[in-house]
Amino acid sequence: MTFTLDDTLSIERVSDDVFRCKTDQRYWNLIGPYGGWIAAVMIKAVIHDQADDRFEPVAFTIDFMKAPAEGEVILKRSCDRAGRTAAFWHVVLELPDGTPCARAMVTLAPHRETMVFSTQKMPDVPPPQEVERFRTEVLPVKWAHLYETRVIKGKMGDITPDAHSLTWVREADERPLDHVSLTALCDSPFPRIFLATGRPSNISTITMTIYFHAPLAELQAIGSDYLLADARCERSVGGFYDQHTSFYSTQGNLVAVSQQLVWYDRKA
């Protein structure tokens, strides 16, 4: 079976560290590709052909500079340094004319047998099967239709004063989880300002960072199961707000944490 995400992330090598890909309307946002898709194709450009498969993503930061138009995009990557414990890559996504649209830093590292601890606990929520499925077809953006979303708190259209949401989410075609699909999914929570006001407004994610807390073997064990997205905002002021999301498996393990800074123009 070919999953939708993989079908849209077909990258072609131009030279050793240069690739090309085409944007896809299935992952379209209002004025360009869904940010999660852009992030996913950029991380794929780094990890898809790593010679040492012990090195997996542990951190990823992307800056969104310009929404690429429909059509071909170019991905240029380079390794700044690779050692025994970490490898540091950066990637630029640009238009064929050289206009940069996004830049990203990808940190890879092998996981080791070490002590395990965490201060994060998954919220006490009902299992996904007991939560009504959200009708994503009512949303005007195409990419949202590719996720199965079950909202516990923070439904679109309702005013949620604390801008906090709890949502079970997975890919609608039940694609098994890996670092590429997790990267895309990390951009899926509803914008905080939409929840705080109960209405949509103009927004644009400026930068997003993801910390991957689960090695690939743990993601493979999750498979096509749901993740709980616990998303909140610490402050919205001066045209920017932050969005912090913790993603948990149904077993309660913290899988990833994402942080975003989002531009908005709403005055009241």
DRENVONU-215260 format. One record per residue (C-alpha): residue number from 1; residue in one letter; chain; x, y, z. Coordinates in Angstrom, 3 decimals. Example, Ala and Ser with C-alpha at 12.3 -4.5 7.8 and 13.67 -1.06 7.14 Angstrom:
% DRENVONU-215260
   num   residu   chaine         xx         yy         zz
     1        a        A     12.300     -4.500      7.800
     2        s        A     13.670     -1.060      7.140
***
This chain:
% DRENVONU-215260
   num   residu   chaine         xx         yy         zz
     1        m        A      0.000      0.000      0.000
     2        t        A      1.228      3.479     -0.898
     3        f        A      0.345      6.005      1.791
     4        t        A     -0.575      9.573      0.884
     5        l        A      2.353     11.175      2.686
     6        d        A      4.907      8.928      0.984
     7        d        A      3.245      9.451     -2.385
     8        t        A      3.777     13.212     -2.045
     9        l        A      7.346     13.003     -0.718
    10        s        A      8.991     11.483     -3.758
    11        i        A     12.383     13.173     -3.900
    12        e        A     14.746     12.857     -6.866
    13        r        A     18.513     13.199     -6.491
    14        v        A     20.079     15.898     -8.661
    15        s        A     23.588     15.550     -7.202
    16        d        A     25.127     14.190     -3.983
    17        d        A     23.413     16.701     -1.691
    18        v        A     20.810     18.278     -3.969
    19        f        A     17.309     16.896     -4.521
    20        r        A     14.121     18.023     -6.179
    21        c        A     10.511     17.392     -5.307
    22        k        A      7.085     18.696     -6.296
    23        t        A      4.545     20.225     -3.968
    24        d        A      1.194     18.451     -3.879
    25        q        A     -2.316     19.877     -3.643
    26        r        A     -3.324     17.132     -1.209
    27        y        A     -1.171     18.828      1.434
    28        w        A     -2.246     22.350      0.511
    29        n        A     -2.877     25.068      3.060
    30        l        A     -4.566     28.391      2.243
    31        i        A     -1.655     29.952      0.336
    32        g        A      0.867     27.154     -0.050
    33        p        A      1.915     23.728      1.212
    34        y        A      1.109     22.691      4.777
    35        g        A      4.067     23.544      6.994
    36        g        A      4.221     19.988      8.293
    37        w        A      4.677     18.705      4.743
    38        i        A      7.516     21.171      4.129
    39        a        A      9.183     20.058      7.371
    40        a        A      8.705     16.378      6.464
    41        v        A     10.293     16.647      3.018
    42        m        A     13.248     18.531      4.499
    43        i        A     13.947     15.972      7.202
    44        k        A     13.507     13.169      4.660
    45        a        A     16.200     14.758      2.481
    46        v        A     18.632     14.177      5.348
    47        i        A     17.662     10.817      6.812
    48        h        A     16.498      8.731      3.846
    49        d        A     19.988      7.655      2.757
    50        q        A     22.050      7.750      5.957
    51        a        A     24.848      5.184      5.758
    52        d        A     24.787      4.563      9.518
    53        d        A     21.218      3.696     10.491
    54        r        A     22.026      4.064     14.190
    55        f        A     21.855      7.830     13.710
    56        e        A     18.259      8.986     14.123
    57        p        A     16.687     12.454     14.448
    58        v        A     16.801     13.847     17.972
    59        a        A     16.129     17.521     17.182
    60        f        A     14.817     19.545     14.255
    61        t        A     14.346     23.288     13.767
    62        i        A     12.767     24.869     10.705
    63        d        A     12.271     28.521      9.752
    64        f        A      9.462     29.219      7.279
    65        m        A     10.512     32.193      5.140
    66        k        A      8.166     32.058      2.137
    67        a        A      5.347     29.792      1.017
    68        p        A      6.534     27.952     -2.116
    69        a        A      4.273     28.037     -5.136
    70        e        A      2.779     24.908     -6.638
    71        g        A      5.383     23.011     -8.604
    72        e        A      9.022     22.022     -8.241
    73        v        A     11.170     22.821     -5.223
    74        i        A     14.873     22.204     -4.685
    75        l        A     16.399     20.797     -1.493
    76        k        A     20.059     21.458     -0.714
    77        r        A     21.649     19.778      2.286
    78        s        A     25.071     19.789      3.923
    79        c        A     26.626     18.144      6.962
    80        d        A     28.343     20.715      9.182
    81        r        A     29.930     18.116     11.447
    82        a        A     29.568     14.418     12.211
    83        g        A     31.103     12.723     15.251
    84        r        A     30.536      9.589     17.318
    85        t        A     27.659     11.050     19.338
    86        a        A     25.947     13.493     16.955
    87        a        A     25.766     14.693     13.362
    88        f        A     24.650     18.209     12.458
    89        w        A     22.980     18.893      9.111
    90        h        A     21.297     21.883      7.560
    91        v        A     18.860     21.952      4.655
    92        v        A     17.496     24.736      2.468
    93        l        A     14.305     24.433      0.436
    94        e        A     14.214     26.879     -2.454
    95        l        A     12.423     27.570     -5.706
    96        p        A     14.105     26.651     -9.015
    97        d        A     15.152     30.306     -9.400
    98        g        A     17.078     30.139     -6.116
    99        t        A     14.552     31.958     -3.910
   100        p        A     14.800     30.451     -0.400
   101        c        A     11.519     29.335      1.165
   102        a        A     12.615     27.432      4.289
   103        r        A     15.770     26.475      6.143
   104        a        A     16.204     23.728      8.692
   105        m        A     18.724     22.219     11.089
   106        v        A     18.593     18.479     11.736
   107        t        A     20.509     16.826     14.577
   108        l        A     21.050     13.071     14.362
   109        a        A     22.447     10.802     17.049
   110        p        A     22.557      7.135     18.092
   111        h        A     20.480      6.147     21.104
   112        r        A     22.291      4.407     23.973
   113        e        A     21.378      2.391     27.027
   114        t        A     21.120      5.028     29.764
   115        m        A     18.958      5.919     32.736
   116        v        A     15.389      6.971     31.906
   117        f        A     13.418      9.671     33.697
   118        s        A     10.723     12.213     32.913
   119        t        A      8.774     14.942     34.679
   120        q        A      6.034     14.867     32.040
   121        k        A      2.881     12.852     32.637
   122        m        A      0.182     12.282     30.064
   123        p        A     -3.113     13.960     31.021
   124        d        A     -5.918     11.720     32.201
   125        v        A     -8.116     11.512     29.107
   126        p        A    -10.625      9.043     27.628
   127        p        A     -9.230      6.600     25.059
   128        p        A     -9.586      7.620     21.401
   129        q        A    -12.354      5.102     20.725
   130        e        A    -14.551      6.947     23.236
   131        v        A    -14.033     10.367     21.632
   132        e        A    -16.116     11.536     18.667
   133        r        A    -14.239     11.906     15.402
   134        f        A    -13.947     15.539     14.249
   135        r        A    -15.385     16.233     10.795
   136        t        A    -12.263     17.661      9.156
   137        e        A    -14.104     18.023      5.847
   138        v        A    -15.672     21.217      7.213
   139        l        A    -12.223     22.849      7.296
   140        p        A    -11.115     24.865      4.222
   141        v        A     -7.546     23.453      4.158
   142        k        A     -6.929     20.193      2.296
   143        w        A     -4.141     18.823      4.486
   144        a        A     -6.429     18.601      7.538
   145        h        A     -8.553     15.992      5.753
   146        l        A     -5.557     13.623      5.807
   147        y        A     -5.604     13.339      9.606
   148        e        A     -8.101     11.548     11.803
   149        t        A     -8.734     13.912     14.704
   150        r        A    -10.671     13.249     17.905
   151        v        A    -10.992     16.403     20.006
   152        i        A    -11.308     16.099     23.775
   153        k        A    -10.895     19.817     24.459
   154        g        A    -10.517     22.800     22.126
   155        k        A    -12.903     22.258     19.230
   156        m        A    -12.678     24.577     16.251
   157        g        A    -15.465     27.151     16.423
   158        d        A    -15.724     27.020     20.213
   159        i        A    -14.094     29.726     22.342
   160        t        A    -11.427     28.159     24.549
   161        p        A    -10.127     31.070     26.688
   162        d        A     -6.961     29.285     27.849
   163        a        A     -6.162     28.185     24.257
   164        h        A     -5.477     24.681     25.557
   165        s        A     -6.428     21.627     23.544
   166        l        A     -6.286     17.867     23.954
   167        t        A     -6.648     15.871     20.755
   168        w        A     -6.109     12.298     19.635
   169        v        A     -4.639     12.301     16.129
   170        r        A     -3.243      9.914     13.535
   171        e        A     -2.971      9.761      9.761
   172        a        A     -6.348      9.014      8.207
   173        d        A     -4.927      6.260      5.976
   174        e        A     -3.270      4.707      9.071
   175        r        A      0.282      5.084      7.803
   176        p        A      2.683      3.645     10.421
   177        l        A      4.581      6.234     12.419
   178        d        A      8.219      7.126     11.754
   179        h        A     10.286     10.291     12.093
   180        v        A      9.097     11.700      8.755
   181        s        A      5.388     11.317      9.506
   182        l        A      5.903     12.448     13.109
   183        t        A      7.552     15.622     11.816
   184        a        A      4.505     16.380      9.669
   185        l        A      2.085     15.551     12.464
   186        c        A      3.848     17.926     14.883
   187        d        A      2.439     20.877     12.921
   188        s        A     -1.150     19.581     13.008
   189        p        A     -2.648     21.125     16.206
   190        f        A     -5.207     23.871     15.547
   191        p        A     -3.770     27.411     15.820
   192        r        A     -4.041     28.731     19.379
   193        i        A     -5.558     32.061     18.354
   194        f        A     -8.388     30.223     16.557
   195        l        A     -9.248     28.506     19.832
   196        a        A     -8.877     31.622     22.009
   197        t        A    -11.251     33.644     19.815
   198        g        A    -13.442     30.945     18.293
   199        r        A    -12.727     32.374     14.842
   200        p        A    -10.029     31.995     12.172
   201        s        A     -7.645     34.835     11.352
   202        n        A     -4.494     35.395      9.348
   203        i        A     -1.558     33.475     10.818
   204        s        A      1.825     32.173      9.699
   205        t        A      4.233     29.927     11.575
   206        i        A      7.638     31.605     11.635
   207        t        A      9.700     28.855     13.227
   208        m        A      9.137     25.376     14.675
   209        t        A     11.381     23.129     16.752
   210        i        A     10.783     19.445     17.454
   211        y        A     12.520     17.283     20.033
   212        f        A     12.169     13.580     19.246
   213        h        A     12.035     11.610     22.491
   214        a        A     11.227      8.214     20.965
   215        p        A     13.745      6.156     18.968
   216        l        A     12.595      4.567     15.714
   217        a        A     11.931      1.184     17.336
   218        e        A      9.441      2.812     19.709
   219        l        A      7.728      4.632     16.830
   220        q        A      7.467      1.367     14.910
   221        a        A      5.828     -0.246     17.946
   222        i        A      3.223      2.548     17.970
   223        g        A      2.503      1.814     14.303
   224        s        A     -0.721      3.438     13.112
   225        d        A     -2.072      4.058     16.606
   226        y        A     -3.150      7.491     17.842
   227        l        A     -1.001     10.103     19.538
   228        l        A     -2.392     12.527     22.100
   229        a        A     -1.537     16.146     21.265
   230        d        A     -1.534     18.295     24.425
   231        a        A     -1.164     21.841     23.059
   232        r        A     -1.085     25.184     24.837
   233        c        A      0.050     28.814     24.523
   234        e        A      2.094     30.639     27.147
   235        r        A      1.588     34.160     25.782
   236        s        A      0.173     36.016     22.790
   237        v        A      1.343     39.627     22.389
   238        g        A      2.570     42.088     19.768
   239        g        A      1.548     39.993     16.784
   240        f        A      3.205     36.734     17.878
   241        y        A      2.187     33.792     20.044
   242        d        A      3.925     30.594     21.064
   243        q        A      2.508     27.105     20.775
   244        h        A      3.873     24.216     22.831
   245        t        A      2.682     20.665     22.169
   246        s        A      3.526     17.391     23.883
   247        f        A      2.726     14.196     21.981
   248        y        A      2.030     10.989     23.921
   249        s        A      1.433      7.410     22.834
   250        t        A     -1.675      5.618     24.042
   251        q        A      0.637      3.872     26.534
   252        g        A      1.446      7.252     28.092
   253        n        A      5.012      7.662     26.801
   254        l        A      6.172     11.115     25.710
   255        v        A      7.044     10.695     22.030
   256        a        A      7.908     14.245     20.947
   257        v        A      7.640     17.898     21.934
   258        s        A      7.152     20.728     19.437
   259        q        A      7.478     24.474     19.932
   260        q        A      6.333     27.140     17.481
   261        l        A      6.350     30.897     17.145
   262        v        A      3.391     32.107     15.101
   263        w        A      2.718     35.509     13.512
   264        y        A     -0.847     36.860     13.551
   265        d        A     -2.588     40.163     12.701
   266        r        A     -5.729     39.979     14.833
   267        k        A     -6.214     43.094     17.009
   268        a        A     -9.195     41.994     19.143
***
